[in-house]
Structure formats: structure tokens, C-alpha cells
Amino acid sequence: MIPWVHLDTSAIPGETASLRLMRRGDEFAIVVDSIELMNSRRSGSERALASLACARLNRLPAPRVLIGGLGMGFTLRAALSELGPLAEVVVAELIPAVAAWARGPLAHIFAGSLDDPRVSLHETDVHHLIADRPGAYDAILLDVDNGPEGLVQRSNDRLYDVAGLGRARRALRPGGVLGVWSESPDRKFKSRLQRGGFTVEEHKVRPAGGSGRHVVWIGERVDGAGPR
């Protein structure tokens, strides 16, 4: 068995835990404490998050998409493959080291996607790009934690509670799409999405190279509806 090699460590803003980049042969993982957040060999559900959401935007000549969480770039690459040449993809990544890894040891996984002229990378909390920009996006894709709760960073809860879903809805244009990735099902969150003024589809996706089922929720903003 090839052992894991520790490549780098980064602090998580506001938390005592740290983020670590690991490598085993040609396999890479990002972990917090003993929990693996992402792995270079298991990416199917992250790609599904982008493809399921962006497929709903094909009627738009120049859609604007916000991705919360850079990770290993699987959601970004899938979004770029779905979107046309006039699209704009805004990526928010809170932890500078993750962006540095994307241009360093993980550059071959990103395959130049950060240099795509459609992409702008912001080293900031996605919460700010949602709260400060009403009506700015045709789709918002959230993969900032292990699901709709704050595991890596407790403040991530504000993205997924009733108030946070209301902010996401206001940041979307009419008919806009909210996509959320989760490692596991969460019936309460699905209900919150519905109460927040979204129609909801729940997709269970097997991660490529892994076992179990991840969950992708695709919510479409219902015009005339709102949080209740």
C-alpha cells in the first residue's frame, strides 16, 4: 500500500481545525481533521452539480454563474463544458491556499480552467457575493462544505438556513437556479428549499470511483413566491 504524503496545511479562517492537502501516488485528497472533503478519484457528484444546473441555462445567450467553493475544480470544469462562450463564471474561494494548490500541485487536475477567459476567481466568502449582489446570477452552485451545514466552517450555516436561502433567491434572476451538493441526504434541507420559494429536484449520484450516494439538490426560483 502506497502511504499518504502530507503536502501542505492551511488554517481555516475563524476555526481551530486546519485543511490539509495529501497525496498518495497520483491520488490527491483534501481533508480536515480526519474527514476527507474531496478526492481526485471521486468527482462524479461534483460534476453532476454543475451539469444538472447549467443544463437549465441553455436558453440564455450569456448566463452568469456563481460557484461557491473551488475545491479540486470538478464543478468549475463541468460548468465550463456546459456553458457557451459568452457565459461568465464567478468562483468564490475563502481559503487562499486552496487557490494556490489549484495552480500548484493540483494544476494538472484543473487543466487550465482557471485561465479560461470566462472565469473570475475571488478569494472571499461566497456569502458576500450572494448578499451584496441582488439579481446578479442565473445560477448559484454551492459546494463549500460536506452538505447544508457548517462542518469545515461553522459560519457556512448561514448559507443554508432560511435567511440564507432567502438571500440566494434574491441574488438570482427570475427563473434562476440554486444547486447544492451534499455528502448525504437531508430531508429537512429539502423542505427548507421548498419553503424558501424554490421548486426542488433531488438527485442521488454515485461518486465516480467511490461507494454510497451523494445528493445534489437543484432548486429553481419560483417567480412570485418567497420564503414562508
LOLO-175711 format. One record per residue (C-alpha): x, y, z. Coordinates in steps of 0.02 Angstrom, whole numbers, plus 32768, in hexadecimal, padded with zeros to 4 digits. Layout:
// LOLO-175711
x | y | z
X | Y | Z
...
// end
This chain:
// LOLO-175711
x | y | z
8000 | 8000 | 8000
8045 | 80A9 | 7FCD
8044 | 811D | 8065
7FF3 | 81C8 | 8067
806C | 825B | 805E
8041 | 8300 | 80B3
8061 | 838D | 8036
801F | 8429 | 808A
7FB3 | 846D | 8117
7F47 | 8508 | 811E
7EE9 | 855D | 81A9
7E2C | 856E | 8196
7DF4 | 8620 | 81BD
7D9A | 862A | 8263
7DB7 | 8572 | 828E
7E35 | 850E | 82F3
7E38 | 847D | 8277
7EAA | 8481 | 81E0
7E9D | 844B | 812C
7F1F | 83D0 | 80EA
7F4F | 83A0 | 803A
7F84 | 82E8 | 802B
7FCA | 827E | 7F9E
7FD6 | 81C2 | 7F85
8026 | 8198 | 7EDF
7FBF | 81F6 | 7E5F
7F2A | 8208 | 7ED6
7F0C | 82AB | 7F35
7E99 | 82D2 | 7FC7
7E69 | 836B | 802B
7E3E | 8342 | 80E0
7E0C | 839C | 817E
7E39 | 8342 | 821F
7E18 | 828C | 81F0
7D8C | 82B3 | 8173
7DAF | 82AB | 80B9
7D56 | 833B | 8063
7D85 | 8310 | 7FB1
7DED | 8295 | 7F50
7E32 | 82A1 | 7EA0
7DEE | 81F4 | 7E76
7D3C | 8215 | 7EB0
7CEF | 82A4 | 7E51
7C4E | 826B | 7E00
7BD5 | 82C5 | 7E73
7C36 | 8369 | 7E6D
7C2C | 8364 | 7DAF
7B73 | 8339 | 7DBA
7B55 | 83D5 | 7E22
7B8F | 8440 | 7D90
7B46 | 83DC | 7D01
7A99 | 83CD | 7D4E
7A90 | 8487 | 7D74
7AE1 | 84CB | 7CD7
7A75 | 8460 | 7C66
79E5 | 84D1 | 7C9A
7A41 | 856A | 7C59
7A54 | 8537 | 7BA4
79CA | 85B1 | 7B71
7A35 | 8644 | 7BAB
7AB8 | 868F | 7B37
7B29 | 86D1 | 7BC2
7B01 | 8681 | 7C6B
7B5A | 86B6 | 7D09
7B83 | 862A | 7D83
7BC8 | 8636 | 7E34
7C25 | 859F | 7E7A
7C42 | 859B | 7F35
7CDB | 8530 | 7F5B
7D6D | 8510 | 7EE4
7D9C | 8465 | 7F29
7DF8 | 8400 | 7EA5
7DA1 | 845A | 7E17
7D2A | 83CF | 7DE1
7C8F | 843B | 7DEE
7CE6 | 84CA | 7D94
7D22 | 845C | 7D05
7C77 | 840D | 7CEF
7C24 | 84B8 | 7CED
7C9B | 84F7 | 7C67
7C77 | 845F | 7BFB
7BBC | 8482 | 7C06
7BBF | 853E | 7BEB
7BD9 | 859F | 7B4B
7C62 | 861C | 7B1F
7C04 | 86B4 | 7B62
7BE5 | 866C | 7C0F
7C35 | 86B3 | 7CAC
7C68 | 8642 | 7D3C
7C90 | 8694 | 7DE3
7CE9 | 8623 | 7E5F
7CF4 | 864C | 7F19
7D79 | 85F6 | 7F82
7D93 | 862C | 8036
7E3A | 85D5 | 8056
7ECC | 861D | 7FF2
7F2F | 857A | 7FFF
7EA9 | 851D | 7F9D
7EBE | 8598 | 7F0D
7F7B | 8584 | 7F1B
7F6C | 84C6 | 7F15
7F04 | 84D8 | 7E77
7F96 | 852C | 7E20
8018 | 84BE | 7E74
800E | 8404 | 7E9D
7F5B | 83F5 | 7E5A
7F79 | 8456 | 7DB8
7F6B | 83B9 | 7D4E
7EBD | 8397 | 7D96
7E82 | 8448 | 7D72
7EC4 | 8437 | 7CC0
7ECD | 84F2 | 7CA1
7E19 | 8515 | 7CD3
7E4B | 85A9 | 7D3F
7E98 | 85FA | 7CA6
7DF6 | 85EE | 7C43
7DC2 | 86A2 | 7C16
7D12 | 867D | 7C54
7D52 | 8660 | 7D07
7D75 | 86DC | 7D93
7DB6 | 869B | 7E3A
7D92 | 86FD | 7ED9
7DE9 | 86D1 | 7F7C
7D54 | 86F9 | 7FEA
7CC1 | 86AC | 8044
7C39 | 867F | 7FC7
7BBD | 86C6 | 8044
7BF7 | 8775 | 8016
7BE4 | 8759 | 7F5B
7B33 | 871E | 7F7B
7AFB | 879F | 7FFB
7B45 | 8837 | 7FA3
7B08 | 8814 | 7EF2
7A4A | 8804 | 7EE0
7A10 | 87C6 | 7E37
7AC3 | 87A7 | 7DFD
7AC4 | 86EF | 7DD0
7A67 | 8671 | 7D65
7AAA | 85E2 | 7DCF
7AFF | 85CC | 7E78
7B5A | 8529 | 7E9B
7B8C | 8506 | 7F50
7C0F | 8483 | 7F7C
7C63 | 84D9 | 800E
7C53 | 8450 | 8091
7C1E | 839A | 80A3
7B68 | 83CB | 8092
7AEA | 844D | 80CC
7B3C | 846B | 8173
7BDD | 84B7 | 81B0
7C5D | 842B | 81C5
7CFC | 847E | 8184
7CC4 | 8529 | 81BE
7C32 | 8544 | 8234
7C03 | 85E8 | 81E1
7BD5 | 8584 | 8145
7B2F | 8561 | 819D
7AF7 | 860D | 8165
7AF6 | 85D3 | 80B1
7A7A | 8549 | 80D1
7A01 | 858A | 8154
795D | 85DE | 8128
79AB | 868C | 8123
7A3C | 864E | 80B9
79C9 | 85FD | 803A
7969 | 86A0 | 8032
7A0A | 86FD | 800A
7A33 | 867E | 7F83
7986 | 8692 | 7F38
7999 | 8750 | 7F32
7A45 | 873E | 7EE0
79F8 | 86D8 | 7E53
79A3 | 871F | 7DBB
78EF | 86E8 | 7D96
78F0 | 862E | 7D71
799F | 861D | 7DBA
79E5 | 857A | 7DFA
7A31 | 854D | 7EA2
7A99 | 84AD | 7EA8
7AD6 | 8462 | 7F4C
7B4B | 83CD | 7F65
7B45 | 835B | 7FFC
7B9F | 82BE | 8032
7AFB | 8277 | 8076
7A3E | 8292 | 8070
79EB | 8316 | 80DB
792D | 831A | 80D6
7924 | 83B6 | 8141
798F | 8416 | 80C6
7924 | 83E0 | 8033
788D | 8422 | 8091
78E6 | 84C7 | 80B5
790B | 84DC | 7FFC
7853 | 84C6 | 7FD3
781F | 8540 | 805A
78A2 | 85BA | 8019
7848 | 85CF | 7F73
789C | 854A | 7F0A
785B | 84B5 | 7EAB
78CF | 8426 | 7EDA
7918 | 838D | 7E86
7982 | 8315 | 7EED
7A02 | 82AD | 7E8F
7A63 | 8220 | 7EE0
7B09 | 820C | 7E87
7B8A | 8184 | 7E9F
7C37 | 81D2 | 7EAB
7CAA | 8193 | 7E21
7D2A | 811E | 7E6F
7CCE | 8118 | 7F15
7C3C | 80C6 | 7F6E
7B9A | 8107 | 7FB5
7B30 | 8194 | 7F71
7B4B | 824F | 7F78
7AB9 | 82C7 | 7F64
7AA3 | 835B | 7EF0
7A0E | 83CD | 7F07
79D9 | 843A | 7E75
7962 | 84C4 | 7EA6
7913 | 8539 | 7E29
78D8 | 85E3 | 7E64
781B | 85F0 | 7E5B
77EA | 869F | 7E24
7769 | 86ED | 7E95
7796 | 8677 | 7F24
7806 | 8699 | 7FB6
783F | 8654 | 805D
77B3 | 861C | 80CE
// end
